[in-house]
Amino acid sequence: MKHYLNFIDGEWRDSESILTVYNPATGEPYATIALAGIDDAEQAMSAARKCVESGSMTKVRPAMRSGWMLKAAVAIRDIADDAALVLCRENGKTLADAKDEFLEAARYFEYYAGLADKIEGTSVPLGDGYINFTEYLPFGVSVQIVPWNFPVSICARSLAPALAAGNAVVVKSPELSPLAMTMLFNAILDAGFPSGALQLICGEGKEVGAHLVRHCLTDQIVFTGSVATGKRILADSASNVTPSVMELGGKSAAVVLENADLSNLIQSVKTGIYFNAGQVCSAMSRLVVHESRYEEIKRAVTELASSLSIGRESVNQISHR
């Protein structure tokens, strides 16, 4: 099996512990990855802080960061086909949806590349003899904890704007599917970002994740996951008053009116709740149905659920594209 590493301070590093990643389609071991501990987390935070204090991300012209972002986007697109195979096998999603994650990641880097040189302050008129203005500055060290369901695209969604603004980033990958994220990072290494600008470590949330959240060098926290874990992170971050961005999901309801088209509804249900095995923050988990259609739609949804198969050779692959 291939062995993957953590990325700290501009280099790939092994760790004392190893984590086995399983292919959910077969239940068999697929690969191993260095399992980060507290020492690895400390090295990652130290590298990020050193990058912040050096000014290597902020003293350059913003257009320079924009160029790095665009180079990264090209590199991500170049590896999309090969990297999608890894994500498919470690995560269990379809190959097409796995590739879409990398293409979406590239789009995030392209989008925020356009904003890197447009982070502008304002001037405030206070009368003769006064000059008053605002200036936006990066947080510093951004700690980002990524979930397993869309590891590549969600990572890029927060990594790209953080880098565009001049932050240094420490990303903790999910234990269930950390492998493809190493390929994402490897793709952008030659884009020009200075050493320490981005770190990637795979560690257990209850140990490494909690340590990063409580760390005195953490200037921002970005988390996507459950409400329960989000509450713990916010409680832990309170002692340092660390600014936090939480995406804790929210299941969505579909309203079915009296004149709803049944075939369209069933297709919407199929993609709305069963795409990615239902592991979507905005999954359609409830139907609010007009009472006159209740029994009919209940039967149709039951038949749909019964017809779907789960497995390596499933004929009912569900895609959102």
Contacts in CASP RR format, 6 or more apart in sequence:
PFRMAT RR
TARGET T0000
AUTHOR 0000-0000-0000
METHOD contacts of the structure
MODEL  1
MKHYLNFIDGEWRDSESILTVYNPATGEPYATIALAGIDDAEQAMSAARK
CVESGSMTKVRPAMRSGWMLKAAVAIRDIADDAALVLCRENGKTLADAKD
EFLEAARYFEYYAGLADKIEGTSVPLGDGYINFTEYLPFGVSVQIVPWNF
PVSICARSLAPALAAGNAVVVKSPELSPLAMTMLFNAILDAGFPSGALQL
ICGEGKEVGAHLVRHCLTDQIVFTGSVATGKRILADSASNVTPSVMELGG
KSAAVVLENADLSNLIQSVKTGIYFNAGQVCSAMSRLVVHESRYEEIKRA
VTELASSLSIGRESVNQISHR
1 29 0 8 1.000
1 30 0 8 1.000
1 31 0 8 1.000
1 32 0 8 1.000
2 31 0 8 1.000
2 32 0 8 1.000
3 14 0 8 1.000
3 18 0 8 1.000
3 31 0 8 1.000
3 32 0 8 1.000
3 33 0 8 1.000
3 34 0 8 1.000
4 31 0 8 1.000
4 32 0 8 1.000
4 33 0 8 1.000
4 34 0 8 1.000
4 178 0 8 1.000
4 179 0 8 1.000
4 182 0 8 1.000
4 202 0 8 1.000
5 12 0 8 1.000
5 13 0 8 1.000
5 14 0 8 1.000
5 33 0 8 1.000
5 34 0 8 1.000
5 182 0 8 1.000
6 12 0 8 1.000
6 13 0 8 1.000
6 14 0 8 1.000
6 15 0 8 1.000
6 33 0 8 1.000
6 34 0 8 1.000
6 36 0 8 1.000
6 40 0 8 1.000
6 44 0 8 1.000
6 199 0 8 1.000
6 200 0 8 1.000
6 201 0 8 1.000
6 202 0 8 1.000
7 13 0 8 1.000
7 182 0 8 1.000
7 185 0 8 1.000
7 186 0 8 1.000
7 198 0 8 1.000
7 199 0 8 1.000
7 200 0 8 1.000
7 201 0 8 1.000
8 40 0 8 1.000
8 43 0 8 1.000
8 44 0 8 1.000
8 47 0 8 1.000
8 196 0 8 1.000
8 199 0 8 1.000
8 201 0 8 1.000
9 43 0 8 1.000
9 44 0 8 1.000
9 46 0 8 1.000
9 47 0 8 1.000
9 50 0 8 1.000
9 195 0 8 1.000
9 196 0 8 1.000
9 199 0 8 1.000
10 47 0 8 1.000
10 189 0 8 1.000
10 195 0 8 1.000
10 196 0 8 1.000
13 34 0 8 1.000
13 40 0 8 1.000
13 43 0 8 1.000
14 34 0 8 1.000
15 34 0 8 1.000
15 35 0 8 1.000
15 36 0 8 1.000
15 37 0 8 1.000
15 40 0 8 1.000
16 37 0 8 1.000
17 34 0 8 1.000
17 35 0 8 1.000
17 37 0 8 1.000
18 32 0 8 1.000
18 33 0 8 1.000
18 34 0 8 1.000
18 35 0 8 1.000
19 32 0 8 1.000
19 33 0 8 1.000
19 34 0 8 1.000
19 35 0 8 1.000
19 175 0 8 1.000
19 178 0 8 1.000
19 202 0 8 1.000
19 203 0 8 1.000
20 29 0 8 1.000
20 31 0 8 1.000
20 32 0 8 1.000
21 29 0 8 1.000
21 30 0 8 1.000
21 31 0 8 1.000
21 32 0 8 1.000
21 33 0 8 1.000
21 90 0 8 1.000
21 176 0 8 1.000
21 177 0 8 1.000
21 178 0 8 1.000
21 179 0 8 1.000
22 28 0 8 1.000
22 29 0 8 1.000
22 30 0 8 1.000
22 90 0 8 1.000
23 29 0 8 1.000
23 30 0 8 1.000
23 89 0 8 1.000
23 90 0 8 1.000
23 92 0 8 1.000
24 90 0 8 1.000
24 91 0 8 1.000
24 92 0 8 1.000
25 89 0 8 1.000
25 92 0 8 1.000
25 311 0 8 1.000
25 312 0 8 1.000
26 312 0 8 1.000
30 89 0 8 1.000
30 90 0 8 1.000
30 179 0 8 1.000
31 90 0 8 1.000
31 179 0 8 1.000
33 178 0 8 1.000
33 179 0 8 1.000
33 182 0 8 1.000
33 202 0 8 1.000
34 40 0 8 1.000
34 202 0 8 1.000
35 202 0 8 1.000
35 203 0 8 1.000
35 204 0 8 1.000
36 44 0 8 1.000
36 172 0 8 1.000
36 201 0 8 1.000
36 202 0 8 1.000
36 203 0 8 1.000
36 208 0 8 1.000
37 201 0 8 1.000
37 203 0 8 1.000
37 207 0 8 1.000
37 208 0 8 1.000
38 207 0 8 1.000
38 208 0 8 1.000
38 211 0 8 1.000
40 201 0 8 1.000
40 203 0 8 1.000
40 208 0 8 1.000
41 170 0 8 1.000
41 201 0 8 1.000
41 203 0 8 1.000
41 208 0 8 1.000
41 209 0 8 1.000
41 211 0 8 1.000
41 212 0 8 1.000
41 215 0 8 1.000
44 170 0 8 1.000
44 199 0 8 1.000
44 201 0 8 1.000
45 141 0 8 1.000
45 170 0 8 1.000
45 212 0 8 1.000
45 215 0 8 1.000
45 217 0 8 1.000
45 218 0 8 1.000
46 217 0 8 1.000
47 168 0 8 1.000
47 195 0 8 1.000
47 196 0 8 1.000
47 199 0 8 1.000
48 140 0 8 1.000
48 141 0 8 1.000
48 168 0 8 1.000
48 169 0 8 1.000
48 170 0 8 1.000
48 196 0 8 1.000
48 197 0 8 1.000
48 199 0 8 1.000
48 217 0 8 1.000
49 141 0 8 1.000
49 168 0 8 1.000
49 217 0 8 1.000
50 196 0 8 1.000
51 57 0 8 1.000
51 168 0 8 1.000
51 194 0 8 1.000
51 195 0 8 1.000
51 196 0 8 1.000
51 197 0 8 1.000
52 138 0 8 1.000
52 140 0 8 1.000
52 141 0 8 1.000
52 167 0 8 1.000
52 168 0 8 1.000
54 194 0 8 1.000
56 194 0 8 1.000
56 195 0 8 1.000
56 197 0 8 1.000
57 65 0 8 1.000
57 138 0 8 1.000
57 163 0 8 1.000
57 166 0 8 1.000
57 167 0 8 1.000
57 168 0 8 1.000
57 193 0 8 1.000
57 194 0 8 1.000
57 197 0 8 1.000
58 137 0 8 1.000
58 138 0 8 1.000
58 166 0 8 1.000
61 117 0 8 1.000
62 116 0 8 1.000
62 117 0 8 1.000
62 118 0 8 1.000
62 119 0 8 1.000
63 116 0 8 1.000
63 117 0 8 1.000
65 113 0 8 1.000
65 116 0 8 1.000
65 117 0 8 1.000
65 163 0 8 1.000
65 164 0 8 1.000
65 166 0 8 1.000
66 113 0 8 1.000
66 114 0 8 1.000
66 116 0 8 1.000
66 117 0 8 1.000
66 164 0 8 1.000
67 113 0 8 1.000
67 116 0 8 1.000
67 191 0 8 1.000
68 163 0 8 1.000
68 191 0 8 1.000
68 192 0 8 1.000
68 193 0 8 1.000
69 109 0 8 1.000
69 110 0 8 1.000
69 112 0 8 1.000
69 113 0 8 1.000
69 114 0 8 1.000
69 116 0 8 1.000
69 160 0 8 1.000
69 163 0 8 1.000
69 164 0 8 1.000
69 191 0 8 1.000
70 109 0 8 1.000
70 110 0 8 1.000
70 113 0 8 1.000
71 188 0 8 1.000
71 190 0 8 1.000
71 191 0 8 1.000
71 192 0 8 1.000
72 109 0 8 1.000
72 187 0 8 1.000
72 188 0 8 1.000
72 191 0 8 1.000
72 193 0 8 1.000
73 106 0 8 1.000
73 107 0 8 1.000
73 109 0 8 1.000
73 110 0 8 1.000
73 113 0 8 1.000
74 106 0 8 1.000
75 187 0 8 1.000
75 188 0 8 1.000
75 190 0 8 1.000
75 191 0 8 1.000
76 102 0 8 1.000
76 105 0 8 1.000
76 106 0 8 1.000
76 109 0 8 1.000
76 156 0 8 1.000
76 184 0 8 1.000
76 187 0 8 1.000
76 188 0 8 1.000
77 102 0 8 1.000
77 103 0 8 1.000
77 106 0 8 1.000
78 187 0 8 1.000
79 102 0 8 1.000
79 183 0 8 1.000
79 186 0 8 1.000
79 187 0 8 1.000
80 99 0 8 1.000
80 102 0 8 1.000
80 103 0 8 1.000
80 106 0 8 1.000
81 99 0 8 1.000
82 183 0 8 1.000
83 102 0 8 1.000
83 152 0 8 1.000
83 180 0 8 1.000
83 183 0 8 1.000
83 184 0 8 1.000
83 187 0 8 1.000
84 95 0 8 1.000
84 98 0 8 1.000
84 99 0 8 1.000
84 101 0 8 1.000
84 102 0 8 1.000
84 180 0 8 1.000
85 95 0 8 1.000
85 98 0 8 1.000
86 179 0 8 1.000
86 180 0 8 1.000
86 183 0 8 1.000
87 93 0 8 1.000
87 98 0 8 1.000
87 101 0 8 1.000
87 102 0 8 1.000
87 151 0 8 1.000
87 152 0 8 1.000
87 177 0 8 1.000
87 179 0 8 1.000
87 180 0 8 1.000
88 94 0 8 1.000
88 95 0 8 1.000
88 98 0 8 1.000
90 176 0 8 1.000
90 177 0 8 1.000
90 178 0 8 1.000
90 179 0 8 1.000
90 180 0 8 1.000
91 98 0 8 1.000
91 148 0 8 1.000
91 149 0 8 1.000
91 151 0 8 1.000
91 176 0 8 1.000
91 177 0 8 1.000
91 180 0 8 1.000
93 276 0 8 1.000
94 317 0 8 1.000
94 318 0 8 1.000
94 319 0 8 1.000
96 317 0 8 1.000
96 319 0 8 1.000
96 321 0 8 1.000
97 276 0 8 1.000
97 319 0 8 1.000
97 320 0 8 1.000
97 321 0 8 1.000
98 180 0 8 1.000
100 153 0 8 1.000
100 321 0 8 1.000
101 150 0 8 1.000
101 151 0 8 1.000
101 152 0 8 1.000
101 153 0 8 1.000
101 180 0 8 1.000
102 152 0 8 1.000
102 153 0 8 1.000
102 180 0 8 1.000
102 184 0 8 1.000
104 152 0 8 1.000
104 153 0 8 1.000
104 156 0 8 1.000
105 152 0 8 1.000
105 153 0 8 1.000
105 155 0 8 1.000
105 156 0 8 1.000
105 160 0 8 1.000
105 184 0 8 1.000
106 156 0 8 1.000
108 153 0 8 1.000
108 156 0 8 1.000
108 157 0 8 1.000
108 159 0 8 1.000
108 160 0 8 1.000
108 161 0 8 1.000
109 156 0 8 1.000
109 160 0 8 1.000
109 188 0 8 1.000
111 160 0 8 1.000
112 160 0 8 1.000
112 161 0 8 1.000
112 163 0 8 1.000
112 164 0 8 1.000
113 164 0 8 1.000
114 164 0 8 1.000
115 161 0 8 1.000
115 164 0 8 1.000
116 164 0 8 1.000
116 165 0 8 1.000
119 136 0 8 1.000
119 165 0 8 1.000
120 136 0 8 1.000
121 133 0 8 1.000
121 134 0 8 1.000
121 135 0 8 1.000
121 136 0 8 1.000
122 133 0 8 1.000
122 134 0 8 1.000
123 131 0 8 1.000
123 132 0 8 1.000
123 133 0 8 1.000
123 134 0 8 1.000
124 132 0 8 1.000
124 133 0 8 1.000
124 134 0 8 1.000
125 132 0 8 1.000
126 132 0 8 1.000
136 165 0 8 1.000
138 162 0 8 1.000
138 165 0 8 1.000
138 166 0 8 1.000
138 167 0 8 1.000
139 162 0 8 1.000
139 165 0 8 1.000
139 167 0 8 1.000
139 219 0 8 1.000
139 220 0 8 1.000
139 243 0 8 1.000
140 166 0 8 1.000
140 167 0 8 1.000
140 168 0 8 1.000
140 219 0 8 1.000
140 220 0 8 1.000
141 167 0 8 1.000
141 168 0 8 1.000
141 169 0 8 1.000
141 170 0 8 1.000
141 217 0 8 1.000
141 218 0 8 1.000
141 219 0 8 1.000
141 220 0 8 1.000
142 158 0 8 1.000
142 162 0 8 1.000
142 167 0 8 1.000
142 168 0 8 1.000
142 169 0 8 1.000
142 170 0 8 1.000
142 219 0 8 1.000
142 220 0 8 1.000
142 221 0 8 1.000
142 222 0 8 1.000
143 169 0 8 1.000
143 170 0 8 1.000
143 172 0 8 1.000
143 212 0 8 1.000
143 213 0 8 1.000
143 215 0 8 1.000
143 218 0 8 1.000
143 220 0 8 1.000
143 221 0 8 1.000
143 222 0 8 1.000
144 155 0 8 1.000
144 158 0 8 1.000
144 159 0 8 1.000
144 162 0 8 1.000
144 169 0 8 1.000
144 170 0 8 1.000
144 171 0 8 1.000
144 172 0 8 1.000
144 221 0 8 1.000
144 222 0 8 1.000
144 223 0 8 1.000
145 171 0 8 1.000
145 172 0 8 1.000
145 205 0 8 1.000
145 209 0 8 1.000
145 212 0 8 1.000
145 213 0 8 1.000
145 221 0 8 1.000
145 222 0 8 1.000
145 223 0 8 1.000
145 224 0 8 1.000
145 233 0 8 1.000
146 154 0 8 1.000
146 155 0 8 1.000
146 158 0 8 1.000
146 171 0 8 1.000
146 172 0 8 1.000
146 173 0 8 1.000
146 174 0 8 1.000
146 181 0 8 1.000
146 224 0 8 1.000
147 154 0 8 1.000
147 174 0 8 1.000
147 224 0 8 1.000
147 225 0 8 1.000
148 174 0 8 1.000
148 175 0 8 1.000
148 176 0 8 1.000
148 177 0 8 1.000
148 279 0 8 1.000
149 276 0 8 1.000
149 279 0 8 1.000
149 280 0 8 1.000
150 276 0 8 1.000
151 173 0 8 1.000
151 174 0 8 1.000
151 177 0 8 1.000
151 178 0 8 1.000
151 180 0 8 1.000
151 181 0 8 1.000
152 180 0 8 1.000
152 181 0 8 1.000
152 184 0 8 1.000
154 224 0 8 1.000
155 171 0 8 1.000
155 173 0 8 1.000
155 181 0 8 1.000
155 184 0 8 1.000
156 184 0 8 1.000
158 222 0 8 1.000
158 245 0 8 1.000
159 169 0 8 1.000
159 171 0 8 1.000
159 198 0 8 1.000
162 169 0 8 1.000
162 220 0 8 1.000
162 222 0 8 1.000
163 169 0 8 1.000
163 193 0 8 1.000
163 197 0 8 1.000
163 198 0 8 1.000
167 219 0 8 1.000
167 220 0 8 1.000
168 196 0 8 1.000
168 197 0 8 1.000
168 198 0 8 1.000
169 197 0 8 1.000
169 198 0 8 1.000
169 199 0 8 1.000
170 199 0 8 1.000
170 201 0 8 1.000
170 212 0 8 1.000
171 181 0 8 1.000
171 198 0 8 1.000
171 199 0 8 1.000
171 200 0 8 1.000
171 201 0 8 1.000
172 201 0 8 1.000
172 202 0 8 1.000
172 203 0 8 1.000
172 205 0 8 1.000
172 208 0 8 1.000
172 209 0 8 1.000
172 212 0 8 1.000
173 181 0 8 1.000
173 182 0 8 1.000
173 200 0 8 1.000
173 201 0 8 1.000
173 202 0 8 1.000
173 203 0 8 1.000
174 202 0 8 1.000
175 202 0 8 1.000
175 203 0 8 1.000
175 204 0 8 1.000
175 205 0 8 1.000
178 202 0 8 1.000
181 200 0 8 1.000
182 200 0 8 1.000
185 198 0 8 1.000
185 200 0 8 1.000
188 198 0 8 1.000
201 208 0 8 1.000
203 209 0 8 1.000
210 232 0 8 1.000
210 236 0 8 1.000
212 218 0 8 1.000
213 221 0 8 1.000
213 233 0 8 1.000
213 236 0 8 1.000
213 237 0 8 1.000
213 242 0 8 1.000
214 236 0 8 1.000
214 237 0 8 1.000
214 239 0 8 1.000
214 240 0 8 1.000
216 240 0 8 1.000
218 237 0 8 1.000
218 240 0 8 1.000
218 242 0 8 1.000
219 242 0 8 1.000
219 243 0 8 1.000
220 242 0 8 1.000
220 243 0 8 1.000
220 244 0 8 1.000
220 245 0 8 1.000
221 233 0 8 1.000
221 237 0 8 1.000
221 242 0 8 1.000
221 243 0 8 1.000
221 244 0 8 1.000
221 245 0 8 1.000
222 244 0 8 1.000
222 245 0 8 1.000
223 229 0 8 1.000
223 230 0 8 1.000
223 233 0 8 1.000
223 244 0 8 1.000
223 245 0 8 1.000
223 246 0 8 1.000
223 247 0 8 1.000
224 247 0 8 1.000
224 248 0 8 1.000
224 249 0 8 1.000
224 281 0 8 1.000
225 247 0 8 1.000
225 248 0 8 1.000
225 249 0 8 1.000
225 281 0 8 1.000
226 248 0 8 1.000
227 248 0 8 1.000
227 249 0 8 1.000
230 246 0 8 1.000
230 248 0 8 1.000
233 244 0 8 1.000
233 246 0 8 1.000
234 244 0 8 1.000
234 246 0 8 1.000
237 244 0 8 1.000
247 281 0 8 1.000
249 281 0 8 1.000
249 282 0 8 1.000
250 281 0 8 1.000
250 282 0 8 1.000
251 282 0 8 1.000
251 283 0 8 1.000
251 284 0 8 1.000
251 285 0 8 1.000
251 286 0 8 1.000
252 282 0 8 1.000
252 283 0 8 1.000
252 284 0 8 1.000
252 285 0 8 1.000
252 286 0 8 1.000
253 284 0 8 1.000
253 285 0 8 1.000
253 286 0 8 1.000
253 287 0 8 1.000
253 288 0 8 1.000
254 265 0 8 1.000
254 268 0 8 1.000
254 269 0 8 1.000
254 284 0 8 1.000
254 286 0 8 1.000
254 287 0 8 1.000
254 288 0 8 1.000
255 288 0 8 1.000
256 265 0 8 1.000
256 287 0 8 1.000
256 288 0 8 1.000
256 289 0 8 1.000
256 290 0 8 1.000
256 293 0 8 1.000
256 297 0 8 1.000
257 290 0 8 1.000
258 290 0 8 1.000
258 292 0 8 1.000
258 293 0 8 1.000
260 290 0 8 1.000
260 293 0 8 1.000
260 297 0 8 1.000
262 296 0 8 1.000
262 297 0 8 1.000
262 300 0 8 1.000
265 297 0 8 1.000
265 300 0 8 1.000
266 300 0 8 1.000
266 301 0 8 1.000
266 304 0 8 1.000
268 284 0 8 1.000
269 284 0 8 1.000
269 287 0 8 1.000
269 301 0 8 1.000
269 304 0 8 1.000
270 304 0 8 1.000
270 308 0 8 1.000
270 318 0 8 1.000
271 318 0 8 1.000
271 319 0 8 1.000
271 320 0 8 1.000
272 278 0 8 1.000
272 280 0 8 1.000
272 283 0 8 1.000
272 284 0 8 1.000
273 283 0 8 1.000
273 284 0 8 1.000
273 285 0 8 1.000
274 305 0 8 1.000
274 308 0 8 1.000
274 318 0 8 1.000
275 283 0 8 1.000
275 318 0 8 1.000
275 319 0 8 1.000
275 320 0 8 1.000
276 318 0 8 1.000
276 320 0 8 1.000
277 310 0 8 1.000
287 297 0 8 1.000
287 301 0 8 1.000
289 297 0 8 1.000
289 298 0 8 1.000
307 316 0 8 1.000
308 314 0 8 1.000
308 316 0 8 1.000
308 318 0 8 1.000
309 315 0 8 1.000
309 316 0 8 1.000
END
